[in-house]
Amino acid sequence: MSALAQSILSGEVRAASRLMRQIDDRDPAATLVLRELFAHTGKAYVIGITGSPGAGKSTLTDRLIAWYRKQGKSVGVIAVDPTSPFTGGAILGDRIRMQGHATDPGVFIRSLATRGNLGGLSRATGDCLKVMDAMGREVIIVETVGVGQDEIDIAQLAHTTCVVLVPGMGDDIQAIKAGILEIADAFVVNKADLDGSDRVVRELRAMLELRHAVKAHPPIDHDEQHRLKGAVGTRLQPQGDGEWEPPIVKTVAARDQGLAELAEAIDLHRAFLETSGQKQEREVRRAETQLVSLLRDRLLAAGLARLEREKGNLAEVAAQIAQLKLDPYALADELAGAAK
């Protein structure tokens, strides 16, 4: 095993930071170290914090760090900030709200830039999470960028996903159509001291009841004689034992209000995943997502390298396509090896 991998397994922050830098820069040497660390991962519990911009995700993360440190647990934090589409830079400012933990050796905070990656996370998030896991962090909190209605990559990484909302984000139609709400394992209505917090809670409950109504009725279809089949008009059935009901927790993170209730909700969800066997299902889903991502990156790199060898650089080829001198569909099939 390399010295860098050994240092990370012993919990050295500098070594972990060095490897994360290499991961973010796509240094090929990082892959070799990740392969050494892979067998030592899988012990940390991952909590995702996501929601709209200005919902108070960073402050909530800061207070959760303090909560878990009081429980004696080591904590890792990955805070993802957006990259400017014009300058390519990122402020990486979420850690400013977590300065109170800067000198705590039991807390390791790492900021990552999205680098144009959609979905609320950086492309390096999954690998950096494994580094924190290998170095022995018991709880890892992943804070996404301020996401909208459909950026749900965090659900592929986290064991428990907390969706943070605040009063004044829209009406009940907005709540129903927001796809991000469907990934929540727990809803957090932050800044609950503001007017409208009770309305947000009511809208979330109505959305959950609507979801139960949709699930309660089996699909209606036709049999071979074209007769309707399915339980038309069936009464709503109670929630099954194998289904998790996302709790709704009101918090005022800046004042430490509601943190105990949120931590309890996370613990209950963790216990549910373990007893129901769904934790293993989530691990399989995470492994599938990681493999597809790795394949995508490697196949794209190989395709672009072959393009440059055989046709010229990407800009030159794009110019020929724009002038209708090259067929992009045939070229893509050829590069992918699908051409007959």
Buried (B, 14 or more C-beta within 10 A) or exposed (E): EEEBBEBBBEBBBEBBBBBBBBBBEEEEEBEEBBEBBEEBBEEBBBBBBBBBEEBBBBBBBBBBBBBBBEEEBBBBBBBBBBBEEEEEEBEBEBBEBBEEBEEBEBBBBBBBBBBEBEBBBBBBBBBBBBBBBBBBBBBBBBBBBBBEEBBBBBBBBBBBBBBBBBBEBEEBEEBEEBEBBEBBBBBBBBBBEEEBBEBBBEBBEEBBEEBBEEEBBEEEEEEEEEEEEEEEEEEEEEEEEEEBEBBBBBBBBBEEBBBEBBBEBBEBBBEBBEEBEBBEEBEEBBEEBBEEBEEEEEEEEEBBEBBEEEBEEEEEBEEBEEEEEBEEEEBEEBBEEEEE
